[in-house]
């Protein structure tokens, strides 16, 4: 590829390849591809179809596989089977700091409808520069000129593209896995001593949030009894947002709360990797369920036959099925709690809470419980694949380490 052609490719953004899960099966290779590149497209579509059971996983895999395809076709001007170890290293460097033409400053739908047909959106970009929630609220805009992919993003990129090439190798589409041949991945991914801190709410932030949710429910029960129960479930049962909403794989219903032969209450959910798990229901979570059901005019606790939606829509029939809707519900409560903290003079706490997301509630619930519950119990309720993940939430050692360092002196008096 000539240097002039490469510069031209960097000055314009390529179109999206893959639409949403619902349209993946109907996806066809773009006309501009060579025959070999069309085979790349078909193999990538087949690979992605194995991950349609989980929206979050599909979204991550689609993002990085699509970036690989676009770089291969538009920058390297090759097909997947031609890529070598050096090409993959060039691709990773490209993703660390992509050209500005490939960068957007906000998320945009990949496809839109034109004359009844779904077409790639001209506003979509393969990469998106973002700012923190607190910076966004202050009017700060994303800085595309200084965009640099995070360490975790590159680590995930290596994992996903490595898995993709492993699939291609097993399918005998490629001879080798060029990602596996990169022996010094440390030059792309920095190693970290110890475990990273978990982003969570402080005790004061959480207490203010739950009190705010209770106050909102008292003032406007029709709008916020559901808000209160959602926040209680996210914290009290460590739920992910995807485990709250209805999807093709499952819909949370009232009888997902059930009592065993010992009279103990459990909640059944379907989490990451389409894995079902049972979560032990605490007395306070059971009380939250009773309050939620009482508001809806139902009996105190569900029967095995009660398959009504756990989170029904406020208007119309059916269940809450939009994660964005849930985020907006919780964010409204976050905003009120931040205002209360500021009014009470806790401006540092209010400022720090501006970056909080829905997932922080899961982290906060787990972090509080590992202080008093056996770690393996928290691990199983949280759906962690190993105890090592749960151990990330234990900060006792960090507190002791800081305590021992607190009185260190720089000079002798």
C-alpha positions as CSV (number, residue, x, y, z in Angstrom):
1,X,0.0,0.0,0.0
2,X,1.4,3.4,-1.0
3,X,2.0,6.0,1.7
4,X,-0.4,8.3,-0.1
5,X,-3.2,5.7,-0.1
6,X,-2.6,5.0,3.6
7,X,-2.9,8.7,4.4
8,X,-6.1,8.9,2.4
9,X,-7.6,6.0,4.3
10,X,-6.9,7.7,7.6
11,X,-8.6,10.9,6.5
12,X,-12.0,9.3,6.1
13,X,-13.9,7.0,8.4
14,X,-15.0,3.6,7.1
15,X,-18.7,2.5,7.3
16,X,-20.0,0.1,9.9
17,X,-20.1,-3.6,9.0
18,X,-22.4,-5.3,11.5
19,X,-25.8,-4.1,12.7
20,X,-27.6,-5.1,16.0
21,X,-28.1,-8.6,17.1
22,X,-31.6,-8.7,15.5
23,X,-30.1,-8.0,12.1
24,X,-26.9,-10.0,12.3
25,X,-28.2,-13.1,10.5
26,X,-29.3,-11.0,7.6
27,X,-26.0,-9.1,7.3
28,X,-24.3,-9.3,3.9
29,X,-20.8,-8.3,2.9
30,X,-20.4,-4.8,1.5
31,X,-20.0,-4.4,-2.2
32,X,-16.6,-2.7,-2.0
33,X,-14.8,-5.8,-0.6
34,X,-12.6,-8.1,-2.6
35,X,-13.7,-11.8,-2.8
36,X,-11.1,-12.7,0.0
37,X,-12.4,-9.9,2.2
38,X,-16.0,-11.0,1.7
39,X,-14.9,-14.4,3.1
40,X,-13.5,-12.4,6.1
41,X,-16.9,-10.8,6.6
42,X,-18.7,-14.2,6.5
43,X,-16.3,-15.7,9.0
44,X,-16.6,-12.8,11.3
45,X,-20.4,-12.9,11.2
46,X,-20.3,-16.7,12.0
47,X,-18.0,-16.0,14.9
48,X,-20.2,-13.2,16.3
49,X,-23.4,-15.4,16.1
50,X,-21.9,-17.5,18.9
51,X,-22.2,-14.5,21.2
52,X,-25.8,-13.4,20.6
53,X,-26.9,-14.9,23.9
54,X,-25.5,-11.9,25.8
55,X,-25.9,-8.3,24.6
56,X,-22.9,-7.0,26.5
57,X,-20.6,-9.7,25.3
58,X,-21.9,-9.4,21.7
59,X,-21.3,-5.6,21.8
60,X,-17.7,-6.0,23.0
61,X,-16.9,-8.7,20.5
62,X,-18.6,-6.9,17.6
63,X,-16.7,-3.7,18.4
64,X,-13.2,-5.2,18.4
65,X,-13.7,-7.7,15.6
66,X,-15.1,-4.9,13.4
67,X,-12.2,-2.6,14.2
68,X,-9.8,-5.4,13.1
69,X,-11.7,-6.0,9.9
70,X,-11.8,-2.2,9.0
71,X,-8.1,-1.8,9.7
72,X,-7.3,-4.9,7.7
73,X,-9.3,-3.8,4.7
74,X,-8.8,0.0,4.7
75,X,-5.3,0.5,6.3
76,X,-3.4,-2.7,5.6
77,X,-5.4,-3.5,2.4
78,X,-5.2,-7.2,3.1
79,X,-7.5,-10.1,4.1
80,X,-7.4,-11.8,7.5
81,X,-5.5,-14.8,6.2
82,X,-2.6,-12.6,5.1
83,X,-2.0,-11.0,8.5
84,X,1.2,-11.8,10.3
85,X,2.4,-11.0,13.8
86,X,3.9,-7.6,12.7
87,X,0.5,-6.6,11.2
88,X,-1.3,-7.3,14.5
89,X,1.3,-5.2,16.4
90,X,0.6,-2.4,13.9
91,X,-3.1,-2.8,14.4
92,X,-2.8,-2.5,18.2
93,X,-0.7,0.6,17.9
94,X,-3.3,2.0,15.5
95,X,-6.1,1.3,18.1
96,X,-4.1,2.9,20.9
97,X,-4.2,6.2,19.0
98,X,-6.5,6.1,16.0
99,X,-6.6,8.9,13.4
100,X,-9.1,11.7,14.2
101,X,-11.3,10.8,11.2
102,X,-12.0,7.4,12.8
103,X,-13.0,9.1,16.1
104,X,-16.4,10.3,17.1
105,X,-17.2,12.4,20.2
106,X,-20.5,10.6,21.0
107,X,-22.1,7.2,20.4
108,X,-24.1,7.0,17.2
109,X,-26.3,4.2,15.8
110,X,-24.3,2.1,13.3
111,X,-27.2,1.8,10.9
112,X,-30.3,3.8,10.0
113,X,-33.3,3.2,7.7
114,X,-33.2,4.8,4.2
115,X,-36.1,4.1,1.8
116,X,-37.1,1.2,4.0
117,X,-33.6,-0.4,3.9
118,X,-31.0,-0.4,6.7
119,X,-27.9,1.4,5.6
120,X,-24.6,2.3,7.5
121,X,-25.0,5.6,9.3
122,X,-22.5,8.3,7.9
123,X,-22.1,9.7,11.4
124,X,-20.9,6.4,13.0
125,X,-17.2,6.1,13.9
126,X,-15.2,3.0,14.9
127,X,-13.8,4.8,18.0
128,X,-15.4,7.2,20.4
129,X,-13.7,9.8,22.6
130,X,-15.4,10.4,25.9
131,X,-15.2,12.4,29.1
132,X,-16.2,11.4,32.6
133,X,-19.8,12.0,33.7
134,X,-18.8,14.7,36.0
135,X,-16.8,16.5,33.3
136,X,-19.8,16.2,30.9
137,X,-22.1,17.8,33.5
138,X,-19.6,20.7,33.6
139,X,-19.9,21.2,29.9
140,X,-16.4,19.7,29.0
141,X,-16.3,18.2,25.6
142,X,-14.3,15.1,24.5
143,X,-10.8,15.8,23.3
144,X,-10.2,13.8,20.1
145,X,-6.7,15.3,19.7
146,X,-5.5,13.6,22.9
147,X,-7.4,10.4,22.7
148,X,-5.4,7.4,24.0
149,X,-7.0,3.9,24.5
150,X,-6.9,2.7,28.1
151,X,-4.8,-0.2,29.3
152,X,-7.9,-2.3,30.0
153,X,-9.3,-1.5,26.5
154,X,-6.1,-2.8,24.8
155,X,-6.0,-5.9,27.1
156,X,-9.6,-6.7,26.0
157,X,-8.7,-6.0,22.4
158,X,-5.9,-8.6,22.6
159,X,-8.2,-11.1,24.2
160,X,-11.1,-10.8,21.8
161,X,-8.9,-10.7,18.6
162,X,-7.0,-13.7,20.0
163,X,-10.2,-15.6,20.5
164,X,-11.3,-14.6,17.0
165,X,-8.1,-15.9,15.4
166,X,-8.3,-19.1,17.4
167,X,-11.8,-19.6,15.9
168,X,-10.4,-18.9,12.4
169,X,-7.6,-21.4,13.0
170,X,-9.9,-24.1,14.1
171,X,-12.1,-23.5,11.1
172,X,-8.9,-23.9,9.0
173,X,-9.4,-20.4,7.6
174,X,-6.0,-19.2,8.8
175,X,-2.8,-21.3,9.4
176,X,-1.7,-19.6,12.6
177,X,-3.0,-17.2,15.3
178,X,-0.9,-14.1,14.9
179,X,-2.1,-12.7,18.2
180,X,-0.7,-15.7,20.1
181,X,2.6,-15.1,18.4
182,X,3.0,-11.7,20.1
183,X,5.4,-12.8,22.9
184,X,5.9,-9.4,24.4
185,X,2.4,-8.3,25.0
186,X,3.7,-6.3,28.0
187,X,4.8,-3.6,25.6
188,X,1.1,-3.0,24.9
189,X,-0.5,-3.9,28.2
190,X,1.1,-2.6,31.4
191,X,1.1,-4.9,34.4
192,X,-0.1,-3.7,37.7
193,X,1.2,-4.6,41.1
194,X,-1.6,-5.6,43.4
195,X,-5.3,-5.4,42.5
196,X,-7.1,-2.4,41.1
197,X,-9.5,-0.6,43.4
198,X,-13.2,-1.2,42.8
199,X,-15.3,1.9,41.9
200,X,-18.1,2.1,44.4
201,X,-20.1,4.5,46.5
202,X,-18.8,5.6,50.0
203,X,-21.0,4.8,52.9
204,X,-22.2,8.3,53.1
205,X,-23.0,8.4,49.4
206,X,-24.9,5.1,49.6
207,X,-26.9,6.2,52.7
208,X,-27.8,9.4,51.0
209,X,-28.9,7.6,47.8
210,X,-31.1,5.1,49.5
211,X,-32.7,7.8,51.7
212,X,-33.3,9.9,48.6
213,X,-34.9,7.0,46.8
214,X,-37.2,6.4,49.8
215,X,-38.1,10.1,49.9
216,X,-38.9,10.1,46.2
217,X,-41.1,7.0,46.6
218,X,-43.0,8.7,49.5
219,X,-43.5,11.9,47.5
220,X,-44.4,10.3,44.1
221,X,-45.1,6.6,44.6
222,X,-46.5,6.2,41.1
223,X,-43.2,7.3,39.6
224,X,-40.6,6.1,42.2
225,X,-41.7,3.0,44.1
226,X,-40.2,1.2,41.2
227,X,-37.1,3.4,41.4
228,X,-36.7,2.4,45.1
229,X,-37.0,-1.3,44.3
230,X,-34.6,-1.2,41.4
231,X,-31.9,0.5,43.5
232,X,-32.6,-2.0,46.4
233,X,-32.2,-5.0,44.0
234,X,-29.0,-3.7,42.3
235,X,-27.4,-3.2,45.7
236,X,-29.0,-5.9,47.8
237,X,-28.6,-8.7,45.3
238,X,-25.6,-7.5,43.4
239,X,-27.6,-7.5,40.1
240,X,-26.1,-6.3,36.8
241,X,-28.4,-4.0,34.8
242,X,-28.8,-6.7,32.2
243,X,-30.3,-9.0,34.9
244,X,-33.1,-6.5,35.6
245,X,-34.5,-6.1,32.1
246,X,-36.4,-8.4,29.8
247,X,-34.6,-9.8,26.9
248,X,-34.8,-12.6,24.4
249,X,-33.1,-15.0,26.8
250,X,-35.2,-14.3,29.8
251,X,-37.6,-12.0,31.6
252,X,-37.5,-11.5,35.4
253,X,-40.8,-12.4,37.0
254,X,-42.3,-12.3,40.5
255,X,-41.8,-16.1,40.9
256,X,-38.1,-15.8,40.4
257,X,-38.3,-15.0,44.1
258,X,-39.1,-18.4,45.5
259,X,-39.0,-20.3,48.9
260,X,-37.2,-23.6,49.3
261,X,-38.2,-26.5,51.5
262,X,-36.3,-25.0,54.4
263,X,-38.4,-21.8,54.2
264,X,-35.4,-19.8,52.8
265,X,-36.0,-17.3,50.0
266,X,-33.9,-17.2,46.9
267,X,-33.9,-15.2,43.7
268,X,-33.1,-16.9,40.3
269,X,-31.5,-14.8,37.6
270,X,-29.7,-15.3,34.3
271,X,-26.4,-13.5,34.1
272,X,-23.2,-13.2,32.0
273,X,-22.6,-16.1,29.6
274,X,-26.3,-17.0,29.8
275,X,-25.6,-18.7,33.2
276,X,-28.4,-19.2,35.7
277,X,-27.7,-18.7,39.4
278,X,-29.5,-18.5,42.7
279,X,-29.0,-15.5,45.0
280,X,-29.7,-15.7,48.7
281,X,-32.4,-13.1,49.6
282,X,-31.8,-11.1,52.8
283,X,-34.5,-10.1,55.2
284,X,-34.2,-6.5,54.1
285,X,-34.4,-7.4,50.4
286,X,-37.5,-9.5,51.2
287,X,-39.0,-6.5,53.0
288,X,-38.3,-4.4,49.9
289,X,-40.1,-7.0,47.7
290,X,-43.1,-6.9,50.0
291,X,-43.3,-3.1,49.8
292,X,-43.0,-3.2,46.0
293,X,-45.8,-5.9,45.8
294,X,-48.0,-4.0,48.3
295,X,-47.8,-0.9,46.1
296,X,-49.0,-2.9,43.1
297,X,-51.9,-4.3,45.1
298,X,-50.5,-7.9,45.2
299,X,-50.1,-10.4,48.1
300,X,-47.2,-9.9,50.4
301,X,-45.1,-12.6,48.7
302,X,-45.3,-14.3,45.3
303,X,-46.5,-17.9,44.7
304,X,-44.8,-20.3,42.3
305,X,-47.5,-19.5,39.8
306,X,-47.0,-15.8,39.8
307,X,-45.2,-15.1,36.5
308,X,-46.1,-11.4,36.3
309,X,-43.2,-9.1,35.3
310,X,-41.0,-8.1,38.2
311,X,-40.6,-4.7,36.6
312,X,-43.7,-3.9,34.6
313,X,-43.9,-0.9,32.3
314,X,-45.6,2.2,33.8
315,X,-47.7,2.5,30.6
316,X,-48.9,-0.4,28.6
317,X,-48.4,-4.1,28.9
318,X,-45.1,-6.0,29.3
319,X,-41.9,-5.7,31.2
320,X,-39.1,-3.1,31.4
321,X,-36.8,-4.2,28.6
322,X,-34.5,-1.2,27.9
323,X,-31.2,-0.8,29.8
324,X,-31.0,2.8,28.9
325,X,-34.4,3.4,30.6
326,X,-33.1,1.8,33.8
327,X,-29.9,3.9,33.6
328,X,-32.1,7.0,33.3
329,X,-34.3,6.0,36.3
330,X,-31.2,5.4,38.5
331,X,-29.5,8.5,37.3
332,X,-32.4,10.7,38.3
333,X,-32.0,9.4,41.8
334,X,-28.2,9.9,41.7
335,X,-28.8,13.5,40.7
336,X,-31.1,14.1,43.6
337,X,-28.7,12.5,46.0
338,X,-25.8,14.6,44.7
339,X,-27.9,17.8,45.3
340,X,-28.7,16.7,48.8
341,X,-25.0,16.0,49.6
342,X,-24.1,19.5,48.3
343,X,-26.9,21.1,50.3
344,X,-25.6,19.4,53.4
345,X,-22.1,20.7,52.9
346,X,-20.6,17.5,51.7
347,X,-19.3,19.0,48.4
348,X,-16.4,16.5,48.0
349,X,-18.8,13.6,48.3
350,X,-21.2,15.2,45.8
351,X,-18.4,15.9,43.4
352,X,-17.1,12.3,43.6
353,X,-20.5,10.9,43.1
354,X,-20.9,12.7,39.7
355,X,-19.0,9.8,38.0
356,X,-21.1,7.1,39.6
357,X,-22.9,4.6,37.3
358,X,-25.5,2.0,37.8
359,X,-22.9,-0.7,38.0
360,X,-21.4,1.0,41.1
361,X,-24.4,-0.2,43.1
362,X,-23.4,-3.8,42.4
363,X,-19.8,-3.0,43.4
364,X,-21.0,-1.2,46.5
365,X,-23.2,-4.1,47.7
366,X,-20.4,-6.7,47.2
367,X,-17.8,-4.5,48.9
368,X,-20.0,-4.0,51.9
369,X,-20.9,-7.7,52.2
370,X,-17.3,-9.1,51.9
371,X,-16.7,-7.4,55.2
372,X,-19.1,-9.7,57.1
373,X,-20.0,-12.6,54.9
374,X,-17.8,-15.6,53.8
375,X,-16.2,-14.7,50.5
376,X,-17.3,-17.9,48.8
377,X,-21.0,-17.0,49.7
378,X,-20.6,-13.5,48.2
379,X,-18.8,-15.1,45.2
380,X,-21.7,-17.4,44.4
381,X,-24.4,-14.7,44.9
382,X,-22.5,-12.3,42.7
383,X,-21.9,-14.9,40.0
384,X,-18.1,-14.5,40.0
385,X,-16.2,-17.2,38.1
386,X,-13.5,-17.4,40.8
387,X,-12.7,-16.2,44.3
388,X,-9.9,-14.1,42.9
389,X,-12.5,-11.7,41.4
390,X,-14.3,-11.5,44.7
391,X,-11.0,-10.8,46.5
392,X,-10.7,-7.5,44.5
393,X,-13.5,-6.2,46.7
394,X,-11.6,-6.8,49.9
395,X,-9.8,-3.6,51.0
396,X,-8.9,-4.5,54.6
397,X,-5.3,-5.1,53.7
398,X,-5.1,-1.7,51.9
399,X,-6.5,0.0,55.0
400,X,-3.9,-1.7,57.3
401,X,-1.1,-0.9,54.8
402,X,-2.1,2.8,54.8
403,X,-2.5,2.9,58.6
404,X,1.1,1.6,59.0
405,X,2.3,4.3,56.7
406,X,0.3,7.2,58.1
407,X,2.8,8.2,60.8
408,X,6.0,7.9,58.6
409,X,8.2,11.0,59.0
410,X,10.2,12.7,56.4
411,X,12.5,14.5,58.9
412,X,13.4,13.9,62.5
413,X,12.2,16.5,65.0
